Amino acid sequence: MTSPHAPTPPPAPLPDDDDARRAAALRAELVYHQHRYYTLDDPEISDAEYDRRYRELSALEARRPDLLSPDSPTARVGGVPLQAFTPYRHRRPMLSLENALAREEMTAWQERLERALGGLAGVSYVCEPKFDGLAIELVYEGGRLTVAATRGDGEVGDDVTANVRTIRDVPLALFAGADPVPPYLSVRGEVYIRTDDFRRINEQQLAQGGKIFANPRNLASGTLKQLDPREVAARPLRLVVHSTGDVEGVAHRTHTEFLAWAGRLGLPIAERNRACADLAAVMEYYDRTLAERHALPYEIDGVVVKVDALSVREEAGFTSNHPRWAIAWKFPPVEEVTRVLEVAVQVGRDGKLTPVARLEPVRVGGVTVSSVTLHNFDQVAKKDVQIGDYVVVHRAGDVIPEIVSTVLSRRGAEVRPVVPPTACPDCGHAVAREEGLVDYFCPNVACPAQVKGHLLHFAKRDALCIDHLGEKLVDQLVATGLVKDPADLYALTAEGLAGLERMAEKSARNLIESIARSKATETARLLYGLGIRHVGEALAGGLARHFGTLEAVAGATLEQLQECPDVGPEVAGSLRRFFDDPGNRAVLERLRAAGVVCAPPAAPPAAGGRLAGKTFVFTGELTGMTRAAAKKSAESEGARVTDSVSKATDYVVAGEAAGAKLEKAKKLGVAVLTEAEFRGLLGGT
């Protein structure tokens, strides 16, 4: 990112004592050098010199707390964790853009614009790269950053000011130079993360056995949604400003003028913004950007085309959903042809066998793809995939790689059909396939692959919440025989862990402490953590509320289980099979002996709550609260929360990356709420 001009250092005020004058001078210098380093990528001083000035200011502010300033560079380290984000209503709606996927659609857009304006004489455009990040609005009052909010539903977003203050190239105070600082300014942009930073973080995660992030956008979005600003400060988020929301006291004739002015105020602007005289120039910009896409240090998924003159924008106006004067020209889905080398079978925690195609590595959408899931063997047959075939691979949504089709014209005589296994590839046990189901299963609960999956599920945040138990460590625990089931976790000692790879004394101690904390849990969490087939988080909560204790659930008959809402014959049968199994009963007894205790269930919500009688389903990733917190909030107001969408569902609350449940809700005509709308039902809490 760069700004059109490097701003001059803001003049330091003239306080009335030496310490105050020195603090003001240091703040002004550090802000200036931060801008040159993070935004312009053109530092004037060494890192060591910057660090010396930063430490001097920190020491001065520590000695003189009265000199602390909210826009000081030392204020970026992050404050105390939040319980939840506060809703923020945008002064002007943050509308989405209409999308175009082909040249013909761009021509059609310009024709609609021409009709709205009565002609295109003198109309020119500005083209910008479409950053693949998280939309954000920044509000400056009196030149100081006062609010940063996500887009949300366009009307209401989440106040993430504490998190955005940690982003290094976000000015906490606008530069006051030759340009006037407006009394009120809101700007819109994207929070993103560079691809080199993304790769580095994933390498660290891999080395530590942590979660691997799918793409830079997910990492940036997930980071900004953290409730602890200190965690956000540890990630190298960036900002690019692309438009204004509202401004008082300053007027511009064109978008180009606004961008230059915003850059002089210290706001980071995209370096690839270009003025284009007509649609032909726009198309040249698009072709050039598409060709150079993967050489850029950040991910983009298209270009944004805007009318330059603000007066023309005002004349063109808006539809109910989009501005008529702007459009996002998306890049085409990236597809490549490669060869299937082998089809392996992976075993899930529930014993499900999933075929996975191993491919000749190929670059698709800037990412090297060497394997894709085929979901189940019926899908293999439907797509007619055979070992040795050439297949078309693309990244669904530019994220998840999948096989689109088989190139039958290139099929040779050497191909081999994919045959469903008769034995589990991990333990050798004979596989089973229940009547009416498409999936094959390994019924052996002692299967090592299932044991690993069960342990990771048991430790999930919404289950027993055992931190520091990652996939790499679970692999070691199972391979060495230290852990064969969840109850074995409570017999681990720091000394016993010392011999494991990359397990230092502090890491071992942290894990043991986290396991000890998990002993005090809730019935719903333990039920969910046991990984009983068909028992998701919401159903576990329903069982806990209906029966009260785990012992009551375990002792219930098939008929009694079906008296619980959402428990039908299939789920009841799954529960009974689990609790009737001698091995499972032994694990539960050992968990009790280890001190795993479930707190008494919460009292049922009072009748007459704001959501009484309504049935909710939650899907996707929420921003201001966890899904578990959202479900508890709904239940506390009398709502019923289920795991699956049906005609009996009143509302589906859809967060980001919502999938099949959202699609089913649309097909059934079930009302879909954004997170902000759900909070509105709760009275804005």
Secondary structure, DSSP 8 states (H G I E B T S, - for coil): -B-SS----------SSHHHHHHHHHHHHHHHHHIIIIISS--SS-HHHHHHHHHHHHHHHHH-GGG--TTSGGGGG--S--SS-EEEE-SS-----EEE-SHHHHHHHHHHHHHHHT--TT--EEEEEEE-SEEEEEEEETTEEEEEEE-TTSSEEEE-HHHHTT-TTS-SB---SSS---SEEEEEEEEE--HHHHHHHHHHHHHTT----SSHHHHHHHHHT-S-HHHHHTS--EEEEEEEEEEES---SBHHHHHHHHHHTT--B-TT-EEESSHHHHHHHHHHHHHHGGGSSS-EEEEEEEESBHHHHHHH-B-SSSBTTEEEEE----EEEEEEEEEEEEE-TT-EEEEEEEEEEEEETTEEEEEEE--SHHHHHHHT--BT-EEEEEEETTTEEEEEEE-GGG--TT-B-----SB-TTT--B-B--TT-S-EE---TT-HHHHHHHHHHHTSTTTT--TT--HHHHHHHHHTTS-SSGGGGGG--HHHHTTSTT--HHHHHHHHHHHHHTTEEEHHHHHHHTT-TT--HHHHHHHHHHHSSHHHHHH--HHHHTTSTT--HHHHHHHHHHHH-HHHHHHHHHHHHTT-EEE-------TT-TTTT-EEEEESB-SSS-HHHHHHHHHHTT-EE-SS--TT--EEEE-BT--HHHHHHHHHT-EEE-HHHHHHHTT--
